[in-house]
Amino acid sequence: MAIQSPRVNRRIRIPQVRVINDEGEQLGVIPTSEALAMAEERGLDLVEVSPKARPPVCKIMDYGKYMYQLNKRAKEAKKRQHVTVVKEVKMRPKIEPHDYDFKVRHAREFLAAGDKVKVTIIFRGRELAHKERGRHLMERAIEDLSDAANVEVAIRAEGRSMVMVLAPKPVTKSKERGSKPDAEDQDSQRSGEEVQAN
């Protein structure tokens, strides 16, 4: 993710700027030429950090280091973002039990990965007269996935299909932490019993 680079040194064409030196002290409003001379004297750059202020705020600093830190922060922020994807599972009202189990297993995998699942039931021809079959199938799917999902968009008819959206249940940190020590305790208890048996 590219960061828009600020104006630096001779690209700052405004006559006066508010200056902050490299130690963070405010030097007040001074002519830009004087601020540039101060920066060059220290072997640093004059960087416009707040262009919308009147007069603009400029800081005496190492421009390369400043841009590196900005880009690093932007990359960190991008890593922390989680993009939620909506996956779709399509079914027919006359679905076979094995196919239904297969579709529910897929939906469970999508939910475990943190994605939302759109469940769609497509009606063809005379099946439209029996929409209650589709609703029963949806309700069964909600029940089968109740441990992994919450209904985000309730069951609704859309032309020749019926849809609903399921969202993954939020995972609490305490549950994750609580499950590991129990498993380890059980393993250590088993190994202790095995030693006693020998």
GIHULIN-V602291 format. One record per residue. N is the residue number from 1. SS is DSSP state (H for helix, E for strand, C for the rest). PHI is phi in whole degrees, 0 to 359 (999 if undefined). OMEGA is omega as a letter, one per 20 degrees, with the letter a starting at -180 (none if undefined). Layout:
BEGIN
N SS PHI OMEGA
N SS PHI OMEGA
END
This chain:
BEGIN
1 C 999 a
2 C 280 r
3 C 262 r
4 C 291 a
5 C 283 a
6 C 283 r
7 C 289 a
8 E 221 r
9 H 48 a
10 H 286 r
11 H 283 r
12 C 276 a
13 C 254 a
14 C 281 a
15 C 295 a
16 E 230 r
17 E 223 r
18 E 272 a
19 E 247 r
20 E 241 a
21 C 280 a
22 C 292 r
23 C 261 r
24 C 90 r
25 C 275 r
26 E 278 r
27 E 260 r
28 E 88 a
29 E 272 r
30 E 225 r
31 E 300 a
32 H 300 a
33 H 299 r
34 H 293 r
35 H 296 r
36 H 297 r
37 H 297 r
38 H 297 a
39 H 294 a
40 H 296 r
41 H 301 a
42 C 270 a
43 C 75 a
44 C 239 a
45 E 245 r
46 E 261 a
47 E 244 r
48 E 280 a
49 E 266 r
50 E 223 a
51 C 290 a
52 C 276 r
53 C 289 r
54 C 238 i
55 C 289 a
56 C 300 r
57 E 266 r
58 E 238 a
59 E 234 r
60 E 274 a
61 E 198 r
62 C 275 a
63 H 298 a
64 H 300 r
65 H 295 a
66 H 298 a
67 H 292 r
68 H 299 a
69 H 294 r
70 H 298 r
71 H 295 r
72 H 296 r
73 H 297 r
74 H 296 r
75 H 294 r
76 H 298 a
77 H 296 a
78 H 293 r
79 H 297 a
80 H 287 a
81 C 287 r
82 C 245 r
83 C 270 r
84 C 273 a
85 C 252 r
86 E 259 r
87 E 265 a
88 E 244 r
89 E 241 a
90 E 255 r
91 E 223 r
92 E 245 a
93 C 299 a
94 C 260 a
95 C 292 r
96 C 286 a
97 H 305 r
98 H 296 r
99 H 297 r
100 H 299 r
101 H 300 r
102 H 298 a
103 H 294 r
104 H 295 r
105 H 297 r
106 H 298 r
107 H 301 r
108 H 298 r
109 H 297 r
110 H 298 a
111 H 295 r
112 H 296 r
113 C 280 r
114 C 91 r
115 C 265 r
116 E 275 a
117 E 235 r
118 E 260 r
119 E 263 a
120 E 238 r
121 E 248 a
122 E 258 r
123 C 258 r
124 C 235 r
125 H 54 a
126 H 288 r
127 H 300 a
128 H 300 a
129 H 286 a
130 H 239 a
131 H 294 a
132 H 296 r
133 H 297 r
134 H 296 r
135 H 297 r
136 H 298 r
137 H 295 r
138 H 297 a
139 H 298 r
140 H 294 r
141 H 296 r
142 H 299 a
143 H 296 a
144 H 293 a
145 C 255 a
146 C 301 a
147 C 284 a
148 C 247 a
149 E 218 r
150 E 246 r
151 E 281 a
152 E 268 r
153 E 239 a
154 E 296 a
155 E 299 r
156 E 212 a
157 E 273 r
158 E 227 a
159 C 64 a
160 C 268 r
161 E 220 r
162 E 230 a
163 E 229 r
164 E 205 r
165 E 238 r
166 E 250 r
167 E 246 a
168 E 295 r
169 C 289 r
170 C 294 r
171 C 266 a
172 C 273 a
173 H 296 a
174 H 296 r
175 H 295 a
176 H 297 a
177 H 295 a
178 H 293 a
179 H 283 a
180 H 293 a
181 H 302 r
182 H 299 a
183 H 295 r
184 H 294 r
185 H 299 a
186 H 296 r
187 H 298 a
188 H 294 r
189 H 294 r
190 H 299 a
191 H 296 r
192 H 296 r
193 H 294 r
194 H 296 r
195 H 299 r
196 H 297 r
197 H 295 r
198 C 291 none
END
